[in-house]
Amino acid sequence: MRYDRIIGFIKKCYQNVPLYKNIAREMSISEINHITDVPVIGKKELIGRQNECIAPEYCGKYINNELLLMRTSGSTGHYLQIMWDMADIDRSLVGLWLRRAKNYGIFPHSRLVIFFTDALSPDRYRQERNELGISKQMLLPHNIGAACANIVSWDPEWMILQPQTAVLLTEYIKRSGCGVPPSLKYVEFTGEVLDPSVRKDVENIFGCVTANQYGANETGSVAYECPCGNLHVMSGNVYAEIVDEDGVTVADSISGAYDGERAKGAIVVTSLTNKAMPFIRYDIGDKGAILNKKCACGCKFPVMELHGGRRNDFISQKDGGRMSSYLLVKMIDRLNAVTDGAVLQFHFTQRAYDKFKVRLYTEEDKEEIRAVISEIFEEEFPYEAQLEVCFENASMNVGTDGKYAYFTNETA
């Protein structure tokens, strides 16, 4: 999208969307000629203000339950309700599908396996047309064999995996000697830092090619890896900036790096397709760079580097085995479903194989929250363990490289 059209979209949001109208009034913003005339905002500034974020023309759809409502994945430890119009979601995926098809021969009709977290549903599997969804509960030691058998039976052409899920699958396959789906030709990683050793294991064990896809529920895809190994900004879906520690924009996805070959800093994105809940200059919580380089793949969109991100620890078991820490995210999802989104942020710590601590940031009745999460933990955790529940009075900063971590394993 041309820069003048991006500015036109931002002006419209600051004139019509309550959140941005309030920001303009609070900061005395009277004229917007450049994107830096409006501030960078983060998730913490938006939590609790979701109703201000809806564009007026979508309020009718919101009232009639015609918008898709989702929360941020929980894998950051922060929760924010996101709203999308289905037509906008489809539009946001066009560029990604074109690149999947061109680079890897993957199409919307290609058979797919994904893994999901759903606190309210007892479903272990969900099948819809060409897609098989598998609950992350099936990654627990007593379930993972059945999950792998179902993957082989479904025989997908591709899978979308978070690196932690990929580790659990490849470890089980190496340990058990079970088969792999013969038609699988492509795996797409998303959601966490991708370690080269994880990629190598997946490629060797499944005999497939892989690519990294970087994005967020708030904005959709931000960057996608080409066969040359470069992450190209999805310029039809987002406008991306790199903002240094002084708050100065040093690169963007139209001009590239302003001075030199690359510019490092916080990744700030403006969604160009989510019109129902616009995200303008949104600090996505990651660090990175935009490079001034041409890619041999022929894609003209800028190349982005990621510097750090979520590295989610595994839960350690007494016998030396490992479990996915997304089990803990599911517990908070269930807690928020029961309490209408009372928990705004959380952090778990494993202190021993059977001792855990959770820190919660909430503005609701703390004793009620304590009772509910304790009951959920007792029901959901696969072996007997203790949970200490603590409360914070403000947002927490836990993690590295500017990225929040929702789980820390102190036994590893």
N, C-alpha and C positions, 0 to 999 in steps of 0.2 A: 504494500500500500504506500502511496506517495505521502511524503511528510506533511504536505498541506492538508491532506484528507485526515491524517492522524490528528493534527491540531484541531481540525473542525469537529472531529468526534469528541475530543477532550473538552472543547468549549461547550458542546451540547450537554455533556455529562455535568459540567460545573454549573450549568444554567438550570438543569432539570432534576438531577438526582439529589435527594435530600442530604446525604452524607457530604457530597462535594459542595453543595450550596452552603452548608454549614462551615465547611473548611474555608471556603472563599470568604465568608463573612468574618470568621475568626482571624484569618490571616490578611484581611483587607486586600484580597486579590481582585483587582478591577478589570484587568486586561490580560489575555493569554495569547501571546504571539509565538512562544517557544515552549517546548515541553518542560523546561526547567523553571518556568514561571509558576508551576504548581509543585507541591511538596511530594517527597517520597513518603509512602505510608507502609506500615508493616502489619502483620497479622494481629499483634497485640492491640493496635489502634482500632481494629475492626471488630474484635470480639465484643459481643454485647450490643453492637450497633447494626446488626444484620438487616433489620427492618428499614434502616435509613439508606441501605445500599441498593434497594430495588428501584429500577427506572420506572417512572410513573406509568408509562404505556404498558408495562407488564403487571401492574397491580391487579388488574382483573383476572389475569391468568393465575396469579398467586392465590387470590381468594377462591378461585374455582378449582384449586389443586391441579392446575394444568402445567405447572413448572416442575422440573425434576429437582428435588431437594436432596442434597447430600451433605455430609460433613467432610471436612478435610480428613485424610486417611487415618489420623491418629498417630501415625509413625513419626510425627514431629513432637508429640506430647502436648500440642495445642489443638483445640477444637474450634472450628469455625464453620457455620452452616453456609453452604454454597447453593446458589440457585442458577439453573440453566434452562433456557427454552430448548426443546428438543431439536427444532430446526437449526438453532445456533450450534448445538453439539455436532450435528451432521456436517454443518459448514466448516466447523473447526477441524474436522478430520480429513477433509478433502486432500490437503497437501500431504499429510502423512500417508494416506493410502496411495497416492501417486508415487511417492518415493519407495514405499514398500514394494509396489508392483514393479517399478523400473529396476530397482537395485537387487531385489531378492525373489522376485516372482511370487509374491504373496498378494492375494486378492481378497475382497470381502467374503467370497464364497469358500475360501480355503479353510479346512477343518482346523479348529483352534482349541487349545487347552489354556485356561486361566485358573488362578487361585484367588478365592475371595474370603473376606471376613464379614460375617453377618451375625451380630449378637442376638437378634430376635428370631432367626430361623433355625429350625432343627435340621434343615437340609444338609446333607453331606455332598450331594451332587446336584447340579442344575444343568439340564440340557435344553438348548434352544437352537433349533435349526443346525447350524454347523459348529456350534460352540458348546464345549463341555466345561462347566465351572466346577471346581473342586474346593470344598471348604478347607481352610488352613488347619482346622481340627484334624484333618486327615494326614497332617505332617507329624503328629505325635507318634512315638515309637510303636504303639500297638496298632496304629492305623495305616502307617505309611506303605506297608506292603500291599494293602488293598488299593491304595491310591495309585501306586505304580502299575498294578495289574490292570486297573481301569484305563490308565493312559495308554498302555499297550493295546488294549481292546478297542479303544476309540481310534487309535492310529492317526493322530493329528499330523497335519503338514507343518504346523508351527505352534509355539508356546510363548506366552508372555510370563516372565518369571522375575521376581525380585531376587537379587543375588543370594540372600539368606535361604530362600526356598530352593534355589538351584543347588546350594551346598548340601542341604538335607537329602535331596533326591539323588545327587551323584554319590554321596557317601553310602546311601542305602543300596544303590545299584552295584557299587564296587564290593560292598560287604556281602550281599546276597547272591550276586550273579544273575539277577533277574534280567529279562529281556528289555529291549528298548523299541519304541514304535518304528517300524521300517520306513514309513512315509515321511518321518520328520526331517525337514530340510533347513529349518530356520528357528532360532530362539531370539526373542527380543527381551533385553534386560531393562528394568525400570525401577525407580523408587529408592535406590540406595547406591552408595559408592560401589563401583564394579572393580573388584580386584582382578588383575590379569590371570592369577592362578585359577580363579573361579571360571573365567571365560575359557581358559585352556581345558579345564576338566570337562566342561559342558560340550565343547567342540569335539574333544577326543571320545567321550563316552557315547554321545548321541550321533556323532558323525555328521554334524551340521555346521552351517555358518551362523554367526551371531552378530547382533548390532545393539547399540545402547540408545535408549530413547529417554530424553530428559524432559520432564514436564510436571504439572501440578493439576489437581482437580479444579483449582480456581481459574486457570487460564488454558488448560489443555496443553498440547505439546509445545515445548519451547525450543528444543534442538534435537536433531536426529542424526545418527551416525551413518556415513556413506561407506561403501566398500573400501575406500582408501583410509579409513580409520579416523576421519574428521567429523566432529559434531557440527552440523550446519544449522544456523538459526532458522526456525520455521517462520520466515518473515511474512507469510500470508496470514499467520495466526496471531503473532505477537510482535510488538516493537520492543526490542531489548536494549538496555543500557548497562554499562559498567560504571559504578559510582565509587570513587575512592573514599578513604577514611575521613576526608574533610567535607564529604557531601558533594564533591564536584564530579560531574559526568565526564569521563575520560574516553569513552567509546560508545558507539551505538550501532545498531544493526543496519543502518543505512550508510553512514559515513565510515564505519570501521573505527580503528583506533585513531585518536586525534593526534597523537605525538609518538612516533616510533612504531615498531612492529606489533606491539601488543600493549594492552592496558588492563591492569588487574584491579579487582575490587568487588563490591557487592553486585550481584545480579538483580537488576530491577526490570520488571516487565509490565507492559501495558497490553491487556488483552484486546484484540481487534475483533473478536467474534462473540464474546459473552456480553450481549447487549442487555440482558435482564438484570445482571448484577455486575456492572463494569468494574474492572480492576485497573486503576490508573496509577502508573508509577509505583507498582507494588513490589516491595522488597521481599523476594521469594525465600530468603534466608540462606542462600548459598553464596559462595565466593567463586569467582571465575575471571575469565579474560576473553576479549575479542581480538582476534589476530588479523593482521593485514597480510593475507596469503591467498594465493590461488590454489585450488584443489584440482588434482588430475581427474577427478570424477566428472568434472564439467559443471557442477552446481555453482551458481553465481552467488548464492546466499553466504553471508559471512560465517567464518569458522569460530566456534566458541570452545574454550577450554573450561573444564570444571576443576576447581581447587578445593578438595575436601567435600564433605557432605555427610549424610547419615551413615554411620557404621553401627548397625544394631547388633549388640552382643547376642549370643545364644544363652539359653538357660542350661546350666550344668546339672547333670544328674549324679546320683551317688555312685553308679556303676561306671562313670566316665563318659556316658553318652551325652548327647546334646539335643535340646528341643528348641523350636522356634519361639522367640520372644513375642511373636504376634499373638500368642495365647493371651498375653497380658493386655494387649490392645483390645482384644475381643471383650475382656472383662470390663474395661472402661466404656466401650461401646454399649454394652448391656446396662451398665450403671447409668449412663446418660439417657438411654432409652426409657428407663424407669423413672428418672428424676427430671426429665424434660431438659436435658443438656446442662445440668447443674455444674458439672466439672469442666472448667475452662482450660486446665493444664494439669499434667500428671508426670510423675517420674518414679519408676520402680528401681530398686536396688536388690540384687541377690547377695546376701552376706555369707550364707552357707548354703549347702545344697537344699536344706529344708527351712531356711530362714529368709524372709523377704520383707522389704519395707517399701511402702508407697507414700509419696508426698503428693498432696492434692491441693490445687488452688480452686476454691469455690467461694461464692458469696451467699450460698444457701445454708440451710441447717446442717451444721457439721456432724452432729451426733446421728442424725438420720443417714447422712452419707456414709459415716463410719460403719453403721450397722449393715447397710445394703452392700457395700463393697466387701465387707468381711464374709457375708453370707455367699456372695457370688464367688469369691476366691475359694471358699470351702467346697462349693459345688463344682467349680470348673477345673481347679488344679488337679492334675492327674495322679498325684501322690500326696501323702500327708505332709503338710508344711505349715509354718506359722507366718502370719502377715501382721506387721506393725503398720498402723495407719497414722500418718501425721498430716497436718494442714499448714499451708503457707498463706500469708496475708497479701502476697503480691506475686507477680509472674516470676518464674525461676529462669536462671540462665545455667543450663547444664549441657556440656558438650565441648566440641573443639571446632576450630575453623569457622566459628560463627554459626554453626548448625546445631540445633537443639537435639539432644539424645533423650529418648524416653525410657531407656533401660541401661543400667550399668551392672556388669557382673564383676563383683569384687573377689570372687573365688578363682577366676581364670588366671 
